[in-house]
Amino acid sequence: MNGSILQKTAADCAEELPGARLEHPFGPDWEVYKVRGKVFMLMTEVPGRPVVILKADPGEALALREHNSHITPGYHMNKKHWITLEGGDGVDETLVEEVVTDSYLLVVSHLSKAEQPVDPHTYGGGIRAAR
């Protein structure tokens, strides 16, 4: 998957998540997706390479980085809690949708119950719901 398709896939996924909003607080070169005011995804270009920056559980982030050379520590973010995803071999639509949804659910799980647009433990039947 190339970088522009990566960003389109990530944006399409994010836009379908309940309560997600796109903002541009850092200018036109940064697309920032938030849920209830909390960031769960950023998109920009790192010298010529489109990237998607996502929140991740530290253990999952480490495993993702170990198993895919196109996943690195978060660009301009806390390296333990954020990952950067760029296009390349092994990066497909399923992986992108999973990491975007996981980032969203991780942020939602830290909101108060009243603020949560979905139950982060059951939404979508994804990785978190299986735990």
Contact map, one row per residue, 1 for C-alpha under 8 A:
11101100000000000000000000000000000000000000000000000000000000000000000000000000000000111011000000000000000000000000000000000000000
11111100000000000000000000000000000000000000000000000000000000000000000000000000000001110000000000000000000000000000000000000000000
11111110000000000000000000000000000000000000000011100000000000000000000000000000000001110000000000000000000000000000000000000000000
01111111000000000000000000000000000000000000000001000000000000000000000000000000000000000000000000000000000000000000000000000000000
11111111100000000000000000000000000000000000000000000000000000000000000000000000000000100000000000000000000000000000000000000000000
11111111110000000000000000000000000000000000000001110000000000000000000000000000000001100000100100000000000000000000000000000000000
00111111111000000000000000000000000000000010000001110000000000000000000000000000000000000000000000000000000000000000000000000000000
00011111111100000000000000000000000000000000000000000000000000000000000000000000000000000000000000000000000000000000000000000000000
00001111111110000000000000000000000000000000000000000000000000000000000000000000000000000000100110000000000000000000000000000000000
00000111111111000000000000000000000000000000000000010000000000000000000000000000000000000000000110010000000000000000000000000000000
00000011111111100000000000000000000000000000000000000000000000000000000000000000000000000000000000000000000000000000000000000000000
00000001111111110000000000000000000000000000000000000000000000000000000000000000000000000000000000000000000000000000000000000000000
00000000111111111000000000000000000000000000000000000000000000000000000000000000000000000000000010011000000000000000000000000000000
00000000011111111001000000000000100000000000000000000000000000000000000000000000000000000000000000011000000000000000000000000000000
00000000001111111001110000000000000000000000000000000000000000000000000000000000000000000000000000000000000000000000000000000000000
00000000000111111101000000000000000000000000000000000000000000000000000000000000000000000000000000000000000000000000000000000000000
00000000000011111111000000000000000000000000000000000000000000000000000000000000000000000000000000001001000000000000000000000000000
00000000000000011111000000000000000000000000000000000000000000000000000000000000000000000000000000000000000000000000110000000000000
00000000000000001111100000000000001100000000000000000000000000000000000000000000000000000000000000000000000000000000100000000000000
00000000000001111111110000000000111100000000000000000000000000000000000000000000000000000000000000000000000000000000000000000000000
00000000000000100011111000000000111000000000000000000000000000000000000000000000000000000000000000000000000000000000000000000000000
00000000000000100001111100000011110000000000000000000000000000000000000000000000000000000000000000000000000000000000000000000000000
00000000000000000000111110000011110000000000000000000000000000000000000000000000000000000000000000000000000000000000000000000000000
00000000000000000000011111110111000000000000000000000000000000000000000000000000000000000000000000000000000000000000000000000000000
00000000000000000000001111100101000000000000000000000000000000000000000000000000000000000000000000000000000000000000000000000000000
00000000000000000000000111111100000000000000000000000000000000000000000000000000000000000000000000000000000000000000000000000000000
00000000000000000000000111111100000000000000000000000000000000000000000000000000000000000000000000000000000000000000000000000000000
00000000000000000000000101111110000000000000000000000000000000000000000000000000000000000000000000000000000000000000000000000000000
00000000000000000000000001111110000000000001100000000000000000000000000000000000000000000000000000000000000000000000000000000000000
00000000000000000000000111111111000000000111000000000000000000000000000000000000000000000000000000000000000000000000000000000000000
00000000000000000000011100011111100000000111000000000000000000000000000000000000000000000000000000000000000000000000000000000000000
00000000000000000000011110000111110000111110000000000000000000000000000000000000000000000000000000000000000000000000000000000000000
00000000000001000001111000000011111000111100000000000000000000000000000000000000000000000000000000000000000000000000000000000000000
00000000000000000001111000000001111111111000000000000000000000000000000000000000000000000000000000000000000000000000000000000000000
00000000000000000011100000000000111111110000000000000000000000000000000000000000000000000000000000000001001100000000000000000000000
00000000000000000011000000000000011111000000000000000000000000000000000000000000000000000000000000000000000000000010000000000000000
00000000000000000000000000000000011111100000000000000000000000000000000000000000000000000000000000000000000000000000000000000000000
00000000000000000000000000000000011111110000000000000000000000000000000000000000000000000000000000000000001000000000000000000000000
00000000000000000000000000000001111011111100000000000000000000000000000000000000000000000000000000000000001000000000000000000000000
00000000000000000000000000000001111001111100000000000110000000000000000000000000000000000000000000010011001000000000000000000000000
00000000000000000000000000000001110000111110000000011110000000000000000000000000000000000000000000010011000000000000000000000000000
00000000000000000000000000000111100000111111000000011100000000000000000000000000000000000000000000000000000000000000000000000000000
00000010000000000000000000000111000000001111100001111000000000000000000000000000000000000000000000000000000000000000000000000000000
00000000000000000000000000001110000000000111110001110000000000000000000000000000000000000000000000000000000000000000000000000000000
00000000000000000000000000001000000000000011111111100000000000000000000000000000000000000000000000000000000000000000000000000000000
00000000000000000000000000000000000000000001111111100000000000000000000000000000000000000000000000000000000000000000000000000000000
00000000000000000000000000000000000000000000111110000000000000000000000000000000000000000000000000000000000000000000000000000000000
00000000000000000000000000000000000000000000111111000000000000000000000000000000000000000000000000000000000000000000000000000000000
00100000000000000000000000000000000000000000111111100000000000000000000000000000000001000000000000000000000000000000000000000000000
00110110000000000000000000000000000000000011110111110000000000000000000000000000000001100000000000000000000000000000000000000000000
00100110000000000000000000000000000000000011110011111000000000000000000000000000000111100000000000000000000000000000000000000000000
00000110010000000000000000000000000000001111000001111100000000000000000000000000000111000000000000000000000000000000000000000000000
00000000000000000000000000000000000000001110000000111110000000000000000001100000011110000000000000000000000000000000000000000000000
00000000000000000000000000000000000000011100000000011111000000000000000001000000011110000000000000110010000000000000000000000000000
00000000000000000000000000000000000000011000000000001111100000000000000000000000111000000000000000000011011000000000000000000000000
00000000000000000000000000000000000000000000000000000111110110000000000000000000111000000000000000100110010000000000000000000000000
00000000000000000000000000000000000000000000000000000011111110000000000000000000100000000000000000000000010000000000000000000000000
00000000000000000000000000000000000000000000000000000001111111000000000000000001110000000000000000000000000000000000000000000000000
00000000000000000000000000000000000000000000000000000000111111100000000000000000000000000000000000000000000000000000000000000000000
00000000000000000000000000000000000000000000000000000001111111110000000000000000000000000000000000000000000000000000000000000000000
00000000000000000000000000000000000000000000000000000001111111111000000000000001111000000000000000000000000000000000000000000000000
00000000000000000000000000000000000000000000000000000000011111111100000000000000000000000000000000000000000000000000000000000000000
00000000000000000000000000000000000000000000000000000000001111111110000000000000000000000000000000000000000000000000000000000000000
00000000000000000000000000000000000000000000000000000000000111111111001000000000000000000000000000000000000000000000000000000000000
00000000000000000000000000000000000000000000000000000000000011111111111110000000000000000000000000000000000000000000000000000000000
00000000000000000000000000000000000000000000000000000000000001111111100000000000000000000000000000000000000000000000000000000000000
00000000000000000000000000000000000000000000000000000000000000111111100000000000000000000000000000000000000000000000000000000000000
00000000000000000000000000000000000000000000000000000000000000011111111000000000000000000100000000000000000000000000000000000000000
00000000000000000000000000000000000000000000000000000000000000001111111100000000000000000000000000000000000000000000000000000000000
00000000000000000000000000000000000000000000000000000000000000001001111100000000000011111010000000000000000000000000000000000000000
00000000000000000000000000000000000000000000000000000000000000011001111110000000001111000000000000000000000000000000000000000000000
00000000000000000000000000000000000000000000000000000000000000001000111111000000001110000000000000000000000000000000000000000000000
00000000000000000000000000000000000000000000000000000000000000001000001111100011011100000000000000000000000000000000000000000000000
00000000000000000000000000000000000000000000000000001100000000000000000111111111111100000000000000000000000000000000000000000000000
00000000000000000000000000000000000000000000000000001000000000000000000011111010011100000000000000000000000000000000000000000000000
00000000000000000000000000000000000000000000000000000000000000000000000001111100000000000000000000000000000000000000000000000000000
00000000000000000000000000000000000000000000000000000000000000000000000001111110110000000000000000000000000000000000000000000000000
00000000000000000000000000000000000000000000000000000000000000000000000001011111110000000000000000000000000000000000000000000000000
00000000000000000000000000000000000000000000000000000000000000000000000011101111111000000000000000000000000000000000000000000000000
00000000000000000000000000000000000000000000000000000000010010000000000011000111110000000000000000000000000000000000000000000000000
00000000000000000000000000000000000000000000000000000011110010000000000001001111111000000000000000000000000000000000000000000000000
00000000000000000000000000000000000000000000000000001111010010000000000011101111111100000000000000000000000000000000000000000000000
00000000000000000000000000000000000000000000000000001111000010000000001111100010111110000000000000000000000000000000000000000000000
00000000000000000000000000000000000000000000000000111100000000000000001111100000011111000000000000000000000000000000000000000000000
00000000000000000000000000000000000000000000000000111100000000000000011100000000001111100000000000000000000000000000000000000000000
01100100000000000000000000000000000000000000000011110000000000000000011000000000000111110010000000000000000000000000000000000000000
11101100000000000000000000000000000000000000000001100000000000000000010000000000000011111010000000000000000000000000000000000000000
11100000000000000000000000000000000000000000000000000000000000000000010000000000000001111110000000000000000000000000000000000000000
10000000000000000000000000000000000000000000000000000000000000000000010000000000000000111111000000000000000000000000000000000000000
00000000000000000000000000000000000000000000000000000000000000000001000000000000000000011111000000000000000000000000000000000000000
10000000000000000000000000000000000000000000000000000000000000000000010000000000000001111111101100000000000000000000000000000000000
10000000000000000000000000000000000000000000000000000000000000000000000000000000000000001111111100000000000000000000000000000000000
00000100100000000000000000000000000000000000000000000000000000000000000000000000000000000011111110000000000000000000000000000000000
00000000000000000000000000000000000000000000000000000000000000000000000000000000000000000001111111000000000000000000000000000000000
00000000000000000000000000000000000000000000000000000000000000000000000000000000000000000011111111100000000000000000000000000000000
00000100110000000000000000000000000000000000000000000000000000000000000000000000000000000011111111110000000000000000000000000000000
00000000110010000000000000000000000000000000000000000000000000000000000000000000000000000000111111111000000000000000000000000000000
00000000000000000000000000000000000000000000000000000000000000000000000000000000000000000000011111111100000000000000000000000110000
00000000000000000000000000000000000000000000000000000101000000000000000000000000000000000000001111111110000000000000000000000000000
00000000010011000000000000000000000000011000000000000100000000000000000000000000000000000000000111111111000000000000000000000000000
00000000000011001000000000000000000000000000000000000000000000000000000000000000000000000000000011111111100000000000000000000000000
00000000000000000000000000000000000000000000000000000001000000000000000000000000000000000000000001111111110000000000000000000011000
00000000000000000000000000000000000000011000000000000111000000000000000000000000000000000000000000111111111000000000000000000000000
00000000000000001000000000000000001000011000000000000010000000000000000000000000000000000000000000011111111100000000000000000000000
00000000000000000000000000000000000000000000000000000000000000000000000000000000000000000000000000001111111110000000000100000001000
00000000000000000000000000000000000000000000000000000011100000000000000000000000000000000000000000000111111111000000000100000000000
00000000000000000000000000000000001001110000000000000010000000000000000000000000000000000000000000000011111111100000000000000000000
00000000000000000000000000000000001000000000000000000000000000000000000000000000000000000000000000000001111111100001110100000000000
00000000000000000000000000000000000000000000000000000000000000000000000000000000000000000000000000000000111111110001001110000000000
00000000000000000000000000000000000000000000000000000000000000000000000000000000000000000000000000000000011111110000000000000000000
00000000000000000000000000000000000000000000000000000000000000000000000000000000000000000000000000000000001111111111000000000000000
00000000000000000000000000000000000000000000000000000000000000000000000000000000000000000000000000000000000011111111000000000000000
00000000000000000000000000000000000000000000000000000000000000000000000000000000000000000000000000000000000000111111000000000000000
00000000000000000000000000000000000000000000000000000000000000000000000000000000000000000000000000000000000000111111000000000000000
00000000000000000000000000000000000100000000000000000000000000000000000000000000000000000000000000000000000000111111100000000000000
00000000000000000000000000000000000000000000000000000000000000000000000000000000000000000000000000000000000110111111111100000000000
00000000000000000110000000000000000000000000000000000000000000000000000000000000000000000000000000000000000100000011111000000000000
00000000000000000100000000000000000000000000000000000000000000000000000000000000000000000000000000000000000100000001111100100000000
00000000000000000000000000000000000000000000000000000000000000000000000000000000000000000000000000000000000010000001111111100000000
00000000000000000000000000000000000000000000000000000000000000000000000000000000000000000000000000000000110110000001011111100001100
00000000000000000000000000000000000000000000000000000000000000000000000000000000000000000000000000000000000010000000001111100001100
00000000000000000000000000000000000000000000000000000000000000000000000000000000000000000000000000000000000000000000001111111101100
00000000000000000000000000000000000000000000000000000000000000000000000000000000000000000000000000000000000000000000011111111100100
00000000000000000000000000000000000000000000000000000000000000000000000000000000000000000000000000000000000000000000000001111100100
00000000000000000000000000000000000000000000000000000000000000000000000000000000000000000000000000000000000000000000000001111111110
00000000000000000000000000000000000000000000000000000000000000000000000000000000000000000000000001000000000000000000000001111111110
00000000000000000000000000000000000000000000000000000000000000000000000000000000000000000000000001000100000000000000000000001111111
00000000000000000000000000000000000000000000000000000000000000000000000000000000000000000000000000000100100000000000000111001111111
00000000000000000000000000000000000000000000000000000000000000000000000000000000000000000000000000000000000000000000000111111111111
00000000000000000000000000000000000000000000000000000000000000000000000000000000000000000000000000000000000000000000000000001111111
00000000000000000000000000000000000000000000000000000000000000000000000000000000000000000000000000000000000000000000000000000011111
